[in-house]
């Protein structure tokens, strides 16, 4: 297995997830090991290593990803009153695939 849980497990179908929102290029789903009361992950379906490794040809996918994050975050904010949108880089990024966490509530 590589350091890309999202391609190796989620996008391949090896790990079944509860989808929140899906487009042609983006998937948002409930985290398989939530660290917050509400913990959703949004990922591009194409492998992009991180926010600092986006190629010019992937800018449209990034824009689509941001639109999905905006939609999901607005739903979480409306339902729970607040949320955070987080991405990690470098050593903080456990899986080397661009992903964003949309979280609300207490940290577990």
Backbone bond lengths (Angstrom), bond angles and torsions (degrees), N, CA, C in turn:
res aa  C-N    CA-C-N  psi(-1)  N-CA   C-N-CA  omega(-1)  CA-C   N-CA-C  phi
1 X - - - 1.461 - - 1.528 109.12 -
2 X 1.310 116.05 144.65 1.462 121.48 177.49 1.529 108.77 -87.99
3 X 1.320 115.91 -171.91 1.463 121.10 174.95 1.524 110.66 -91.21
4 X 1.314 117.25 31.34 1.462 121.98 -179.25 1.530 109.58 -124.99
5 X 1.328 116.40 81.72 1.456 122.83 179.26 1.525 110.99 -56.26
6 X 1.322 116.59 -37.37 1.455 120.90 -173.69 1.526 112.12 -66.46
7 X 1.337 118.14 -43.33 1.467 120.36 176.36 1.524 110.89 -76.17
8 X 1.331 116.42 -45.78 1.461 120.94 -175.46 1.520 113.00 -65.77
9 X 1.315 117.65 -36.53 1.457 120.80 -172.78 1.525 114.22 -113.19
10 X 1.317 117.30 -55.52 1.471 120.58 -172.22 1.525 111.90 -74.63
11 X 1.316 117.41 -56.48 1.463 120.15 -175.73 1.529 112.13 -69.84
12 X 1.319 116.80 -25.78 1.465 120.51 177.90 1.528 111.87 -77.68
13 X 1.343 116.88 -17.93 1.461 121.29 -177.83 1.521 113.21 90.07
14 X 1.337 118.03 0.48 1.467 120.80 177.83 1.524 112.18 -64.22
15 X 1.328 116.43 -33.48 1.464 122.10 175.75 1.521 107.40 -114.43
16 X 1.312 116.27 120.87 1.471 121.43 179.93 1.527 108.18 -80.91
17 X 1.325 116.41 133.60 1.464 121.23 -179.14 1.521 109.76 -125.17
18 X 1.332 114.67 158.42 1.465 121.25 174.88 1.523 108.07 -91.62
19 X 1.325 115.46 108.84 1.465 120.89 -175.98 1.523 111.13 -73.21
20 X 1.332 114.72 141.46 1.457 122.60 175.03 1.525 109.25 -104.19
21 X 1.328 116.10 -42.41 1.470 121.45 -179.66 1.521 107.60 -157.96
22 X 1.335 115.95 143.47 1.457 119.68 179.47 1.512 109.78 -144.34
23 X 1.342 114.95 138.93 1.460 122.13 172.83 1.526 107.03 -125.58
24 X 1.303 116.55 -174.81 1.464 120.42 179.06 1.524 112.00 -58.59
25 X 1.342 117.04 -36.70 1.464 121.44 -172.82 1.524 115.28 -115.69
26 X 1.333 118.26 -1.75 1.464 121.23 -172.15 1.524 110.48 -137.92
27 X 1.328 115.56 144.52 1.453 122.03 174.76 1.523 109.29 -130.55
28 X 1.323 116.73 131.15 1.469 122.63 172.30 1.518 106.52 -119.71
29 X 1.331 116.19 133.10 1.463 120.55 -175.91 1.526 109.93 -151.99
30 X 1.344 115.14 162.64 1.463 119.72 176.76 1.518 109.44 -71.20
31 X 1.324 115.80 131.60 1.461 122.88 -178.23 1.531 110.38 -55.44
32 X 1.326 116.82 141.71 1.465 121.01 -179.04 1.529 112.64 -75.58
33 X 1.339 116.72 -21.71 1.465 121.64 175.29 1.538 107.65 -134.59
34 X 1.327 117.22 74.56 1.470 120.20 -172.52 1.530 113.29 -61.12
35 X 1.328 114.36 137.34 1.461 121.13 176.99 1.531 111.37 -103.21
36 X 1.305 116.43 -3.61 1.471 122.70 179.44 1.524 108.16 -133.88
37 X 1.330 116.40 164.87 1.465 120.78 176.79 1.527 111.04 -53.63
38 X 1.323 116.58 -45.42 1.465 123.02 174.02 1.523 105.85 -118.78
39 X 1.329 117.08 123.52 1.470 120.39 -176.28 1.524 109.22 -144.02
40 X 1.323 114.90 106.02 1.461 123.07 -178.15 1.526 107.95 -115.85
41 X 1.319 115.98 142.14 1.460 121.96 177.38 1.526 107.93 -115.19
42 X 1.336 116.39 137.95 1.465 121.68 175.50 1.526 107.91 -120.43
43 X 1.345 115.65 129.11 1.458 121.02 -176.06 1.528 111.15 -135.60
44 X 1.342 116.44 150.96 1.460 118.11 168.50 1.527 108.19 -77.68
45 X 1.309 117.32 148.46 1.463 120.55 177.99 1.530 111.64 -76.47
46 X 1.319 116.86 -19.97 1.464 121.70 174.34 1.522 108.06 -88.92
47 X 1.316 116.99 142.43 1.465 119.36 177.43 1.524 110.13 -68.71
48 X 1.317 115.12 117.85 1.465 123.78 170.95 1.522 104.04 -128.72
49 X 1.328 119.01 120.92 1.465 120.94 -172.52 1.533 115.28 -58.17
50 X 1.323 118.08 -45.70 1.468 119.88 -179.24 1.520 110.00 -167.97
51 X 1.308 115.58 176.42 1.463 121.70 179.27 1.524 111.47 -59.12
52 X 1.325 117.20 -31.43 1.465 120.75 -178.12 1.527 112.67 -88.76
53 X 1.344 117.40 4.19 1.463 121.07 -179.67 1.529 112.12 -123.97
54 X 1.302 117.34 34.10 1.462 120.17 -179.00 1.526 109.25 -87.69
55 X 1.327 115.11 125.17 1.462 121.09 178.68 1.529 109.25 -83.48
56 X 1.301 116.34 158.13 1.457 122.41 179.65 1.536 110.67 -54.46
57 X 1.330 117.21 -40.06 1.467 121.18 -178.22 1.530 112.90 -67.22
58 X 1.336 117.46 -15.13 1.467 121.80 -178.12 1.519 113.58 -99.88
59 X 1.315 118.04 4.64 1.461 120.28 -177.69 1.524 112.48 -62.89
60 X 1.319 118.31 -34.18 1.469 120.61 178.68 1.527 110.06 -66.71
61 X 1.326 116.83 -38.15 1.467 120.63 177.01 1.524 109.68 -65.36
62 X 1.325 116.80 -41.59 1.468 120.15 177.88 1.527 110.36 -60.88
63 X 1.303 117.95 -42.34 1.458 121.22 179.15 1.535 110.28 -63.12
64 X 1.329 116.86 -42.46 1.463 121.20 177.68 1.535 110.23 -63.33
65 X 1.326 116.41 -40.89 1.469 121.41 177.69 1.523 110.56 -61.43
66 X 1.320 117.21 -44.79 1.466 121.23 179.49 1.533 110.33 -63.00
67 X 1.319 118.11 -39.03 1.470 120.46 177.98 1.527 110.78 -63.57
68 X 1.326 117.62 -40.61 1.467 120.76 177.64 1.524 110.15 -65.71
69 X 1.329 116.92 -44.76 1.463 120.91 178.37 1.523 110.05 -58.73
70 X 1.320 117.20 -43.66 1.465 122.00 179.45 1.524 110.57 -60.41
71 X 1.315 117.37 -45.23 1.463 121.80 -179.35 1.532 111.02 -64.24
72 X 1.321 116.63 -48.74 1.465 120.91 -178.38 1.529 110.27 -65.74
73 X 1.325 117.51 -43.16 1.465 121.05 179.55 1.525 110.77 -62.66
74 X 1.320 117.84 -39.10 1.467 120.87 178.42 1.528 110.75 -63.69
75 X 1.337 116.56 -39.72 1.470 120.33 177.59 1.531 111.42 -65.48
76 X 1.329 116.59 -43.43 1.468 120.65 178.99 1.527 110.23 -64.93
77 X 1.328 117.01 -44.36 1.465 121.25 179.33 1.529 110.74 -60.87
78 X 1.317 116.45 -43.52 1.468 120.31 -179.77 1.530 110.81 -63.70
79 X 1.325 117.25 -42.82 1.458 121.33 -175.94 1.533 112.71 -76.02
80 X 1.345 117.51 -37.78 1.467 120.84 -173.15 1.525 114.32 -113.38
81 X 1.328 118.14 -6.13 1.455 121.33 176.04 1.515 115.24 91.97
82 X 1.333 117.46 -16.04 1.468 120.61 -179.15 1.523 109.49 -167.86
83 X 1.323 115.49 158.86 1.463 119.91 172.32 1.518 109.60 -160.73
84 X 1.323 114.47 166.24 1.461 122.05 173.86 1.520 107.71 -120.00
85 X 1.330 115.90 148.47 1.457 122.52 173.09 1.521 105.93 -121.25
86 X 1.338 115.80 119.51 1.461 120.94 -169.90 1.523 110.56 -131.58
87 X 1.320 116.89 139.31 1.461 121.52 166.42 1.516 107.86 -131.01
88 X 1.310 116.49 155.34 1.463 122.14 -178.55 1.520 109.73 -119.09
89 X 1.327 115.43 152.73 1.463 122.12 -179.85 1.514 110.19 -132.75
90 X 1.314 115.60 159.11 1.465 121.02 175.01 1.513 112.64 59.06
91 X 1.318 116.12 -134.91 1.461 121.29 -178.10 1.529 112.68 -64.92
92 X 1.328 117.71 -21.98 1.470 121.14 177.91 1.530 111.45 -74.16
93 X 1.332 117.13 -17.23 1.460 121.74 -176.30 1.530 109.42 -91.95
94 X 1.326 115.54 98.37 1.472 120.54 -177.12 1.520 111.90 -64.55
95 X 1.323 118.14 -47.39 1.458 121.95 177.29 1.518 108.36 -101.05
96 X 1.314 116.47 125.54 1.465 121.80 -175.10 1.529 111.36 -83.60
97 X 1.328 115.04 59.06 1.465 123.99 175.94 1.527 105.05 -143.17
98 X 1.313 117.32 127.81 1.463 121.19 -179.23 1.519 110.01 -49.62
99 X 1.310 116.29 125.87 1.465 120.29 177.56 1.523 109.21 -154.91
100 X 1.309 114.78 152.68 1.456 122.97 179.28 1.509 108.92 -124.96
101 X 1.311 116.00 140.81 1.458 121.86 176.17 1.527 107.66 -102.58
102 X 1.313 116.66 131.39 1.457 123.04 173.21 1.526 104.34 -113.22
103 X 1.335 115.96 111.61 1.463 120.00 -170.71 1.515 111.36 -129.39
104 X 1.343 114.37 154.78 1.452 121.30 175.73 1.519 108.91 -152.67
105 X 1.308 115.42 151.55 1.450 120.33 177.97 1.508 112.66 92.16
106 X 1.316 114.05 -165.62 1.458 120.54 -176.17 1.526 110.92 -79.18
107 X 1.326 114.37 147.01 1.462 121.16 173.68 1.526 107.72 -75.80
108 X 1.309 116.68 133.59 1.469 121.89 -177.75 1.519 111.50 -83.00
